[in-house]
Amino acid sequence: MTTLARLSFAEIFTQEIEKSGKTNGQVGRETGIQDTLIGMYLNGHREPSLQNTRRLCAVFPALLDWMVAIPKLEDVPAAVKPRPTQRTKKAAAKKKTAKRTRT
């Protein structure tokens, strides 16, 4: 099963609209967002502004869950994972040396 963190905004938004059974026009009227813009969000051609995101989250709370979902570190691609800095490498080496001198 796909987790929330792995889905794009368009995918999670599409799922939520399908679950609700609403049309783009109905969502537009509820949120004050043009239905053509709703269609662009669903197709992945655009992502909503902060203001429109807030409006959409008011109608579809699962969008907020998706936005704040924090993926597990093992789910993050290697290119995005933080690399150890020189400072942390030196601190780790210092810690290792301190352990050796105690024993």
C-alpha positions in Angstrom: 0.0 0.0 0.0 1.2 3.5 -0.9 1.8 5.8 2.1 0.6 9.4 2.1 4.2 10.7 2.0 4.8 8.9 -1.4 1.8 10.4 -3.2 1.9 13.7 -5.1 -0.5 16.5 -4.2 -2.4 15.7 -7.4 -2.8 12.0 -6.5 -4.0 12.6 -2.9 -6.3 15.4 -4.1 -7.7 13.2 -6.8 -8.4 10.4 -4.2 -10.1 12.9 -1.9 -12.4 14.3 -4.6 -13.3 10.8 -5.8 -14.1 9.7 -2.2 -16.3 12.8 -1.8 -18.1 12.3 -5.1 -17.9 16.0 -5.8 -17.3 17.7 -9.2 -14.6 20.3 -9.8 -17.4 22.9 -9.9 -18.7 21.8 -6.6 -15.3 22.0 -5.0 -14.7 25.3 -6.6 -17.9 26.8 -5.2 -17.1 25.4 -1.7 -13.6 26.8 -1.7 -13.9 29.9 -3.9 -11.3 28.4 -6.3 -12.0 28.4 -10.1 -12.9 24.9 -11.3 -10.3 25.2 -14.1 -7.7 25.7 -11.5 -9.0 22.7 -9.6 -8.6 20.7 -12.8 -4.9 21.9 -13.1 -4.3 20.7 -9.5 -5.8 17.3 -10.2 -3.8 16.9 -13.4 -0.6 17.9 -11.7 0.0 20.9 -13.9 -0.1 23.3 -10.9 0.1 23.2 -7.2 -2.0 25.5 -5.1 -0.9 28.7 -3.4 -0.8 28.8 0.3 -4.1 30.6 0.4 -5.8 28.0 -1.9 -4.1 25.1 0.1 -5.8 26.4 3.3 -9.1 26.6 1.5 -8.8 23.0 0.2 -7.7 21.7 3.6 -10.8 23.2 5.1 -12.9 21.0 2.8 -10.5 18.0 2.6 -8.7 17.5 5.9 -6.7 14.5 4.5 -4.7 17.1 2.4 -3.4 18.5 5.6 -2.4 15.1 6.8 -0.5 14.6 3.6 1.3 17.9 3.9 2.5 17.2 7.4 3.3 13.6 6.9 7.0 13.0 7.8 8.4 10.1 6.0 10.6 7.5 7.7 14.3 8.1 6.9 14.5 4.8 5.0 11.8 6.1 2.7 13.8 9.2 1.8 15.9 8.8 -1.4 19.7 8.7 -0.7 20.2 12.0 -2.6 18.0 13.8 -0.1 19.3 12.3 3.1 21.5 14.6 5.1 25.2 13.9 4.9 27.4 14.0 7.9 29.2 17.3 8.2 32.9 17.7 9.0 32.0 18.8 12.5 30.0 15.6 13.2 32.8 13.5 11.7 35.3 15.1 14.1 32.9 14.7 17.1 32.4 11.0 16.3 36.2 10.5 16.0 36.8 12.4 19.3 34.1 10.2 21.0 35.7 7.0 19.7 39.2 8.2 20.9 37.7 9.0 24.4 36.2 5.5 24.6 39.6 3.9 23.8 41.5 5.9 26.5 39.0 4.9 29.2 39.3 1.1 28.7 
